[in-house]
């Protein structure tokens, strides 16, 4: 798996992504059962509210070789600040439309 992660810009001050990286390394969370290597290609933010830049950033991840895009758990689950993104569904919809069916989309990491 060649992975790109999109995270919430609002949580960057609180979270270095350690739990995301642990989930990849240990193959836990959404990565449970993944066979073979998980190679992290990019770890970027959504571009800030309301997340409209996420689609462009997802396209760039695809241009750099990802076959899977995961939204970090901060977006849908609100970790670590306990505040899920109010724009998560629309942002994911825009990303899916941008990258098409050939790219696997994961809605959380850990």
N, CA, C and O of each residue as an XYZ file, in Angstrom:
440
protein
N       0.842     -1.171      0.000
C       0.000      0.000      0.000
C       0.894      1.244      0.000
O       1.830      1.355      0.792
N       0.590      2.152     -0.886
C       1.262      3.454     -0.911
C       0.247      4.461     -0.407
O      -0.756      4.738     -1.065
N       0.522      5.006      0.769
C      -0.456      5.745      1.552
C      -0.172      7.236      1.617
O       0.973      7.664      1.760
N      -1.231      8.009      1.510
C      -1.190      9.431      1.809
C      -2.217      9.715      2.878
O      -3.331      9.194      2.825
N      -1.857     10.538      3.852
C      -2.778     10.882      4.934
C      -3.096     12.368      4.868
O      -2.207     13.207      4.717
N      -4.384     12.675      4.986
C      -4.841     14.056      5.087
C      -5.320     14.258      6.516
O      -6.163     13.511      7.013
N      -4.778     15.265      7.162
C      -5.121     15.538      8.562
C      -5.784     16.902      8.692
O      -5.794     17.684      7.741
N      -6.329     17.186      9.848
C      -6.963     18.469     10.150
C      -5.896     19.524     10.459
O      -5.020     19.305     11.295
N      -5.979     20.645      9.787
C      -5.018     21.720     10.040
C      -5.157     22.263     11.466
O      -4.170     22.694     12.063
N      -6.360     22.243     12.003
C      -6.595     22.784     13.338
C      -5.890     21.987     14.439
O      -5.587     22.530     15.501
N      -5.634     20.721     14.192
C      -5.026     19.896     15.243
C      -3.508     19.822     15.157
O      -2.876     19.194     16.007
N      -2.919     20.441     14.162
C      -1.459     20.343     14.006
C      -0.693     20.854     15.222
O       0.387     20.348     15.529
N      -1.234     21.840     15.909
C      -0.558     22.359     17.094
C      -0.591     21.380     18.262
O       0.244     21.455     19.164
N      -1.565     20.456     18.245
C      -1.754     19.525     19.352
C      -1.181     18.145     19.083
O      -0.797     17.430     20.009
N      -1.124     17.776     17.812
C      -0.861     16.380     17.477
C       0.244     16.257     16.424
O       0.132     16.819     15.335
N       1.309     15.524     16.751
C       2.372     15.308     15.772
C       2.105     14.133     14.825
O       2.931     13.843     13.960
N       0.969     13.457     14.977
C       0.650     12.319     14.118
C       1.172     10.990     14.620
O       1.116      9.990     13.904
N       1.680     10.965     15.845
C       2.300      9.749     16.381
C       1.353      8.549     16.363
O       1.776      7.442     16.028
N       0.100      8.743     16.713
C      -0.845      7.617     16.714
C      -1.130      7.118     15.309
O      -1.353      5.926     15.103
N      -1.123      8.032     14.336
C      -1.287      7.622     12.940
C      -0.116      6.737     12.518
O      -0.305      5.683     11.911
N       1.095      7.182     12.849
C       2.293      6.432     12.481
C       2.350      5.087     13.199
O       2.767      4.086     12.615
N       1.933      5.062     14.464
C       1.889      3.798     15.203
C       0.909      2.823     14.552
O       1.203      1.634     14.420
N      -0.258      3.331     14.145
C      -1.257      2.465     13.506
C      -0.717      1.871     12.212
O      -0.983      0.711     11.900
N       0.040      2.662     11.461
C       0.651      2.151     10.230
C       1.683      1.085     10.572
O       1.655     -0.016     10.021
N       2.585      1.411     11.474
C       3.680      0.493     11.829
C       3.163     -0.810     12.421
O       3.630     -1.891     12.062
N       2.195     -0.705     13.330
C       1.677     -1.871     14.035
C       0.515     -2.553     13.306
O       0.042     -3.609     13.725
N       0.067     -1.940     12.221
C      -1.083     -2.415     11.451
C      -2.299     -2.622     12.352
O      -2.885     -3.702     12.426
N      -2.643     -1.534     13.029
C      -3.830     -1.499     13.874
C      -4.803     -0.479     13.284
O      -4.530      0.126     12.247
N      -5.940     -0.298     13.956
C      -6.939      0.638     13.461
C      -7.404      0.202     12.079
O      -7.648     -0.981     11.842
N      -7.524      1.143     11.187
C      -7.993      0.840      9.834
C      -7.003     -0.027      9.046
O      -7.365     -0.597      8.017
N      -5.782     -0.125      9.514
C      -4.754     -0.903      8.824
C      -4.694     -2.362      9.273
O      -3.865     -3.126      8.780
N      -5.559     -2.753     10.199
C      -5.626     -4.145     10.655
C      -5.909     -5.049      9.457
O      -6.845     -4.812      8.693
N      -5.107     -6.066      9.310
C      -5.323     -7.025      8.232
C      -4.674     -6.663      6.904
O      -4.766     -7.430      5.946
N      -4.023     -5.517      6.831
C      -3.342     -5.146      5.591
C      -2.141     -6.069      5.398
O      -1.298     -6.210      6.284
N      -2.081     -6.680      4.245
C      -0.964     -7.572      3.905
C       0.132     -6.739      3.249
O      -0.163     -5.795      2.516
N       1.350     -7.068      3.498
C       2.463     -6.386      2.842
C       2.807     -5.055      3.481
O       2.263     -4.660      4.513
N       3.733     -4.386      2.823
C       4.267     -3.119      3.330
C       3.270     -1.981      3.166
O       2.545     -1.908      2.173
N       3.247     -1.091      4.160
C       2.523      0.170      4.047
C       3.591      1.252      3.963
O       4.339      1.475      4.915
N       3.654      1.911      2.834
C       4.650      2.959      2.623
C       3.950      4.313      2.658
O       3.084      4.594      1.830
N       4.330      5.145      3.616
C       3.737      6.478      3.737
C       4.413      7.410      2.735
O       5.614      7.669      2.819
N       3.630      7.904      1.794
C       4.139      8.779      0.741
C       4.009     10.247      1.143
O       4.885     11.058      0.842
N       2.916     10.586      1.823
C       2.706     11.976      2.214
C       1.776     12.095      3.403
O       0.881     11.272      3.601
N       2.004     13.139      4.193
C       1.224     13.429      5.404
C       0.961     14.932      5.378
O       1.831     15.723      5.743
N      -0.227     15.322      4.952
C      -0.526     16.733      4.736
C      -1.802     17.125      5.461
O      -2.547     16.268      5.937
N      -2.048     18.433      5.541
C      -3.296     18.867      6.164
C      -4.325     19.202      5.099
O      -4.021     19.250      3.907
N      -5.532     19.429      5.547
C      -6.668     19.673      4.657
C      -6.641     21.058      4.017
O      -7.385     21.319      3.072
N      -5.791     21.941      4.524
C      -5.736     23.297      4.013
C      -6.542     24.278      4.848
O      -6.610     25.466      4.532
N      -7.142     23.784      5.901
C      -7.937     24.641      6.775
C      -9.412     24.613      6.398
O      -9.795     24.192      5.306
N     -10.211     25.070      7.326
C     -11.667     25.059      7.139
C     -12.064     25.930      5.950
O     -11.529     27.023      5.761
N     -13.003     25.434      5.158
C     -13.828     24.238      5.307
C     -13.285     22.989      4.623
O     -14.053     22.064      4.362
N     -12.003     22.931      4.325
C     -11.395     21.726      3.750
C     -11.448     21.650      2.233
O     -11.241     20.579      1.663
N     -11.720     22.763      1.573
C     -11.825     22.748      0.102
C     -10.505     22.405     -0.576
O     -10.504     21.881     -1.690
N      -9.387     22.690      0.072
C      -8.085     22.393     -0.532
C      -7.730     20.911     -0.461
O      -6.779     20.471     -1.106
N      -8.476     20.151      0.305
C      -8.170     18.725      0.463
C      -8.207     17.988     -0.874
O      -7.404     17.082     -1.092
N      -9.112     18.352     -1.764
C      -9.205     17.684     -3.059
C      -7.943     17.924     -3.887
O      -7.420     17.000     -4.510
N      -7.463     19.152     -3.893
C      -6.233     19.461     -4.630
C      -5.040     18.747     -4.025
O      -4.167     18.259     -4.743
N      -5.006     18.688     -2.712
C      -3.911     18.014     -2.025
C      -3.967     16.506     -2.257
O      -2.931     15.854     -2.383
N      -5.175     15.955     -2.312
C      -5.336     14.532     -2.623
C      -4.836     14.244     -4.035
O      -4.180     13.229     -4.268
N      -5.140     15.127     -4.967
C      -4.653     14.946     -6.344
C      -3.131     14.924     -6.367
O      -2.533     14.126     -7.087
N      -2.504     15.791     -5.586
C      -1.040     15.815     -5.546
C      -0.485     14.531     -4.937
O       0.545     14.030     -5.386
N      -1.153     13.998     -3.926
C      -0.731     12.715     -3.359
C      -0.787     11.618     -4.426
O       0.127     10.800     -4.532
N      -1.861     11.607     -5.210
C      -2.002     10.628     -6.286
C      -0.894     10.824     -7.319
O      -0.315      9.852     -7.803
N      -0.602     12.068     -7.652
C       0.476     12.349     -8.605
C       1.818     11.840     -8.100
O       2.722     11.566     -8.890
N       1.946     11.716     -6.799
C       3.197     11.232     -6.206
C       3.172      9.734     -5.914
O       4.089      9.201     -5.289
N       2.119      9.061     -6.368
C       2.129      7.605     -6.342
C       1.240      6.904     -5.338
O       1.286      5.677     -5.256
N       0.425      7.625     -4.561
C      -0.400      6.912     -3.581
C      -1.503      6.112     -4.278
O      -2.015      6.505     -5.326
N      -1.849      4.987     -3.670
C      -2.997      4.217     -4.132
C      -4.102      4.201     -3.069
O      -5.200      3.691     -3.294
N      -3.777      4.778     -1.901
C      -4.732      4.843     -0.788
C      -4.581      6.186     -0.094
O      -3.470      6.641      0.179
N      -5.724      6.815      0.188
C      -5.727      8.053      0.965
C      -6.532      7.801      2.234
O      -7.675      7.347      2.184
N      -5.919      8.101      3.363
C      -6.601      7.982      4.651
C      -6.813      9.378      5.218
O      -5.931     10.234      5.155
N      -7.989      9.588      5.766
C      -8.239     10.791      6.545
C      -7.844     10.466      7.979
O      -8.327      9.492      8.557
N      -6.972     11.275      8.546
C      -6.529     11.034      9.922
C      -7.732     11.059     10.858
O      -8.748     11.687     10.562
N      -7.610     10.382     11.968
C      -8.715     10.264     12.923
C      -9.159     11.599     13.501
O     -10.266     11.705     14.029
N      -8.328     12.600     13.409
C      -8.730     13.925     13.891
C      -9.908     14.471     13.095
O     -10.685     15.265     13.624
N     -10.056     14.075     11.859
C     -11.113     14.643     11.022
C     -12.481     14.087     11.397
O     -13.387     14.854     11.722
N     -12.643     12.799     11.357
C     -13.971     12.232     11.618
C     -14.229     11.921     13.093
O     -15.357     12.040     13.571
N     -13.173     11.521     13.811
C     -13.335     11.159     15.222
C     -13.040     12.323     16.168
O     -13.382     12.269     17.349
N     -12.405     13.376     15.646
C     -12.118     14.543     16.481
C     -10.946     14.393     17.418
O     -10.793     15.186     18.347
N     -10.120     13.403     17.198
C      -8.968     13.188     18.076
C      -7.875     14.197     17.753
O      -7.733     14.495     16.567
N      -7.118     14.737     18.629
C      -7.119     14.551     20.075
C      -7.925     15.619     20.820
O      -7.975     15.600     22.050
N      -8.551     16.544     20.098
C      -9.223     17.658     20.786
C     -10.716     17.423     20.990
O     -11.430     18.314     21.449
N     -11.186     16.225     20.651
C     -12.578     15.846     20.856
C     -13.540     16.779     20.119
O     -14.588     17.157     20.642
N     -13.155     17.142     18.885
C     -13.985     18.017     18.063
C     -13.907     17.550     16.609
O     -13.022     17.977     15.867
N     -14.829     16.676     16.201
C     -14.823     16.207     14.815
C     -15.036     17.371     13.848
O     -15.702     18.353     14.175
N     -14.475     17.246     12.681
C     -14.612     18.276     11.655
C     -16.067     18.364     11.193
O     -16.648     17.359     10.783
N     -16.657     19.562     11.258
C     -18.033     19.708     10.779
C     -18.133     19.611      9.252
O     -19.234     19.522      8.709
N     -17.005     19.627      8.571
C     -16.983     19.573      7.113
C     -16.489     18.225      6.587
O     -16.248     18.078      5.389
N     -16.337     17.251      7.468
C     -15.719     15.971      7.104
C     -16.410     15.289      5.932
O     -15.742     14.883      4.982
N     -17.707     15.157      5.977
C     -18.431     14.429      4.931
C     -18.275     15.107      3.574
O     -18.021     14.440      2.571
N     -18.422     16.412      3.540
C     -18.287     17.145      2.276
C     -16.848     17.062      1.760
O     -16.620     16.881      0.564
N     -15.892     17.195      2.662
C     -14.491     17.111      2.266
C     -14.186     15.736      1.659
O     -13.532     15.648      0.619
N     -14.653     14.676      2.298
C     -14.419     13.329      1.786
C     -15.096     13.136      0.435
O     -14.541     12.495     -0.458
N     -16.278     13.684      0.291
C     -17.001     13.609     -0.983
C     -16.196     14.287     -2.107
O     -16.077     13.746     -3.206
N     -15.653     15.462     -1.820
C     -14.859     16.192     -2.819
C     -13.586     15.423     -3.183
O     -13.199     15.370     -4.350
N     -12.943     14.834     -2.185
C     -11.724     14.063     -2.442
C     -12.050     12.837     -3.297
O     -11.344     12.554     -4.264
N     -13.096     12.121     -2.953
C     -13.486     10.936     -3.723
C     -13.778     11.305     -5.177
O     -13.392     10.589     -6.100
N     -14.459     12.420     -5.364
C     -14.765     12.889     -6.719
C     -13.481     13.244     -7.467
O     -13.358     12.961     -8.658
N     -12.544     13.851     -6.785
C     -11.285     14.283     -7.407
C     -10.405     13.112     -7.828
O      -9.847     13.122     -8.925
N     -10.275     12.106     -6.968
C      -9.328     11.018     -7.245
C      -9.964      9.816     -7.938
O      -9.252      8.972     -8.480
N     -11.261      9.729     -7.928
C     -11.943      8.645     -8.616
C     -11.890      7.319     -7.878
O     -11.367      7.221     -6.768
N     -12.437      6.319     -8.514
C     -12.588      4.990     -7.909
C     -11.294      4.193     -7.829
O     -11.234      3.187     -7.123
N     -10.270      4.619     -8.533
C      -9.027      3.842     -8.554
C      -8.221      4.005     -7.269
O      -7.318      3.213     -7.001
N      -8.539      5.022     -6.473
C      -7.834      5.269     -5.214
C      -8.735      4.852     -4.060
O      -9.892      5.264     -3.983
N      -8.196      4.034     -3.167
C      -8.947      3.597     -1.989
C      -8.968      4.739     -0.960
O      -7.951      5.390     -0.720
N     -10.131      4.967     -0.365
C     -10.292      6.024      0.635
C     -10.598      5.367      1.981
O     -11.505      4.542      2.092
N      -9.822      5.750      3.003
C     -10.048      5.281      4.371
C     -10.497      6.465      5.206
O      -9.889      7.534      5.134
N     -11.538      6.299      5.989
C     -12.153      7.425      6.696
C     -11.533      7.742      8.049
O     -11.923      8.726      8.679
N     -10.585      6.945      8.513
C      -9.892      7.201      9.771
C      -8.590      6.421      9.753
O      -8.340      5.644      8.831
N      -7.768      6.622     10.758
C      -6.512      5.876     10.832
C      -6.465      4.968     12.063
O      -6.179      3.777     11.942
N      -6.738      5.514     13.226
C      -6.621      4.726     14.466
C      -7.853      4.866     15.334
O      -7.921      4.272     16.410
